[in-house]
Amino acid sequence: MASLGIHYGGGGGGGAGATVSTENVIDKWMKDSVVEIVKNLRETPLLVHVYSDSGSGDSTRLKTEKAVPDDWPLMKSKWEDGTTPLPEGVIFVEQLKEEDAADDSGGESEITRAWGILVQAKGEGCGPACYLLKTSRAGAGSGLGLCCTHFCLVKVKSFRETAEAQFKNCWLLN
C-alpha cells in the first residue's frame, strides 16, 4: 500500500491508555465503515474521511472518495488552512495484487479479492492500524445483474505472514 504521509499535530499523550483508547476508536471506525467501503470498492483506491460528531468517537460520519495521489497536497493544504474541516482520521483502501486471485472474466463465477486498509487517527502517538479485507462476489443468473458480496475483515497482526495466511488463521485461531 502507498504511504499517505499524514502527520497530525497536537493532542494525545503517548501513554499505554491512550494507545488502547485509540485502538478501540479505530476498531469502531472500521466496524462502522466496512459496509460503506465494500459498497465503494469499484472506486479504489479509496480515501475515507472519518468525522466524529463528539470528541469521543461515539458517532461517526464518513466521506468516501476516490483517492487521487495528485490531489493529496491540495487536500492537505485545505486541512491546514481550515478551508476543509480536519477529519478525526482517514482510511485508505487499495486492492492487493495476488497471483491466485480469480479474474473478472467469468460473468457468473465467484470473484474473490483481497484489499489492504490503512487507518490513521489524528493526534501524536496515534500510530496507523492495518487491516485486510477479503471480498467474495457471486452473481445470480446471467443478465439479471444481481450479485451478493460477502466480506471478511481482519486486523493485521504480522507483516511476515501473507494476506491469505492471515485470512486462514483468523478462521482457525479465533
C-alpha positions as CSV (number, residue, x, y, z in Angstrom):
1,M,0.0,0.0,0.0
2,A,1.1,3.6,-0.6
3,S,2.1,5.8,2.3
4,L,-0.2,8.7,3.0
5,G,2.4,10.8,4.6
6,I,0.0,12.2,7.2
7,H,1.2,14.0,10.3
8,Y,-1.4,15.4,12.6
9,G,-0.1,17.8,15.2
10,G,-1.3,18.4,18.7
11,G,-3.4,16.4,21.2
12,G,-3.0,13.0,22.7
13,G,-0.4,11.8,25.1
14,G,1.7,8.7,24.3
15,G,0.8,6.6,27.3
16,A,-0.5,3.0,27.1
17,G,-4.0,4.1,28.0
18,A,-4.1,6.5,25.1
19,T,-2.9,3.7,22.7
20,V,-5.6,1.3,23.8
21,S,-8.2,4.0,23.5
22,T,-7.1,4.9,20.0
23,E,-7.1,1.2,19.0
24,N,-10.7,0.9,20.3
25,V,-11.7,4.0,18.3
26,I,-10.0,2.8,15.2
27,D,-11.7,-0.6,15.5
28,K,-15.0,1.1,15.9
29,W,-14.4,3.2,12.8
30,M,-13.7,0.1,10.8
31,K,-16.8,-1.6,12.2
32,D,-18.9,1.4,11.3
33,S,-17.3,2.0,7.8
34,V,-16.7,-1.5,6.4
35,V,-20.1,-1.8,4.7
36,E,-19.6,1.7,3.1
37,I,-16.1,0.6,2.0
38,V,-17.4,-2.6,0.4
39,K,-20.1,-0.7,-1.4
40,N,-17.5,1.6,-3.0
41,L,-14.7,-0.8,-3.8
42,R,-15.2,-0.2,-7.5
43,E,-13.8,3.2,-7.0
44,T,-10.5,2.1,-5.4
45,P,-8.1,3.3,-4.3
46,L,-10.4,4.9,-1.7
47,L,-9.9,7.6,0.8
48,V,-12.5,7.7,3.6
49,H,-12.6,10.7,5.9
50,V,-13.9,9.9,9.4
51,Y,-15.5,12.7,11.3
52,S,-16.7,12.4,14.9
53,D,-19.8,14.4,15.9
54,S,-18.5,14.2,19.5
55,G,-14.8,14.0,20.6
56,S,-15.3,10.5,22.0
57,G,-15.9,8.9,18.6
58,D,-19.3,7.6,19.6
59,S,-21.0,8.9,16.4
60,T,-19.1,8.9,13.2
61,R,-19.8,10.5,9.8
62,L,-18.0,9.3,6.7
63,K,-17.0,11.0,3.5
64,T,-15.8,8.5,0.8
65,E,-14.0,9.4,-2.3
66,K,-11.6,8.0,-4.9
67,A,-8.0,8.5,-3.7
68,V,-6.1,10.5,-6.3
69,P,-2.4,10.9,-5.4
70,D,-2.1,14.2,-7.3
71,D,-4.9,15.7,-5.1
72,W,-3.2,14.9,-1.8
73,P,-1.1,18.1,-1.4
74,L,-4.2,20.3,-2.2
75,M,-6.4,18.3,0.3
76,K,-3.7,18.6,3.0
77,S,-3.3,22.3,2.5
78,K,-7.1,22.8,2.8
79,W,-6.9,21.0,6.1
80,E,-4.0,23.1,7.3
81,D,-5.6,26.4,6.4
82,G,-9.0,25.5,7.7
83,T,-10.8,25.6,4.4
84,T,-11.9,22.0,4.9
85,P,-12.5,20.5,8.4
86,L,-9.8,18.2,9.6
87,P,-11.1,14.7,10.0
88,E,-10.6,12.6,13.1
89,G,-9.0,10.1,10.9
90,V,-8.6,8.7,7.4
91,I,-8.9,5.3,5.9
92,F,-7.0,4.3,2.8
93,V,-8.2,1.2,0.8
94,E,-6.3,-0.4,-2.0
95,Q,-6.6,-3.7,-3.8
96,L,-3.8,-6.2,-3.1
97,K,-2.3,-7.9,-6.1
98,E,-2.1,-11.7,-5.6
99,E,-1.2,-14.4,-8.1
100,D,-4.0,-16.7,-7.0
101,A,-6.9,-14.2,-7.1
102,A,-9.7,-15.0,-9.5
103,D,-10.0,-12.9,-12.6
104,D,-13.1,-10.8,-13.6
105,S,-13.6,-12.6,-16.9
106,G,-16.3,-15.2,-15.8
107,G,-19.7,-13.5,-15.8
108,E,-21.4,-15.6,-13.1
109,S,-18.3,-17.1,-11.4
110,E,-17.3,-16.1,-8.0
111,I,-14.8,-13.3,-7.8
112,T,-12.6,-13.2,-4.7
113,R,-10.3,-10.2,-4.0
114,A,-8.1,-9.0,-1.1
115,W,-7.8,-5.4,-0.1
116,G,-5.3,-3.6,2.2
117,I,-6.7,-1.0,4.5
118,L,-4.6,1.6,6.4
119,V,-6.3,3.7,9.2
120,Q,-4.7,6.7,10.7
121,A,-6.2,8.7,13.6
122,K,-5.2,12.3,14.3
123,G,-3.1,13.1,17.3
124,E,0.5,12.5,18.3
125,G,1.2,8.9,19.4
126,C,-1.6,7.6,17.2
127,G,0.1,5.0,15.1
128,P,-1.6,3.6,12.0
129,A,-3.5,0.4,12.0
130,C,-3.6,-2.1,9.1
131,Y,-6.5,-4.4,8.2
132,L,-7.1,-6.9,5.5
133,L,-10.5,-7.2,3.7
134,K,-11.4,-10.2,1.7
135,T,-14.5,-10.0,-0.6
136,S,-16.2,-12.7,-2.5
137,R,-18.8,-11.7,-5.0
138,A,-21.2,-14.2,-6.7
139,G,-23.6,-13.4,-9.5
140,A,-27.2,-14.7,-9.6
141,G,-28.3,-15.6,-13.1
142,S,-27.0,-14.4,-16.4
143,G,-28.2,-11.0,-17.5
144,L,-30.0,-10.2,-14.3
145,G,-27.2,-8.0,-12.9
146,L,-27.8,-9.3,-9.4
147,C,-24.9,-10.2,-7.1
148,C,-24.1,-10.7,-3.5
149,T,-20.8,-9.7,-1.8
150,H,-19.6,-11.5,1.3
151,F,-16.6,-10.0,3.2
152,C,-14.2,-10.7,6.0
153,L,-12.3,-8.0,7.8
154,V,-9.1,-8.9,9.7
155,K,-6.7,-6.7,11.7
156,V,-3.2,-7.3,10.6
157,K,-1.2,-9.0,13.3
158,S,2.1,-9.6,11.5
159,F,3.7,-8.4,8.3
160,R,5.6,-11.7,8.0
161,E,2.5,-13.7,7.0
162,T,0.9,-13.4,3.6
163,A,-2.6,-11.9,3.4
164,E,-4.0,-15.4,2.5
165,A,-2.3,-17.0,5.6
166,Q,-3.8,-14.3,7.9
167,F,-7.3,-14.9,6.5
168,K,-7.0,-18.6,7.0
169,N,-5.6,-18.2,10.5
170,C,-8.3,-15.8,11.6
171,W,-10.9,-18.6,11.0
172,L,-8.8,-21.3,12.6
173,L,-7.5,-19.4,15.6
174,N,-10.3,-17.1,16.6
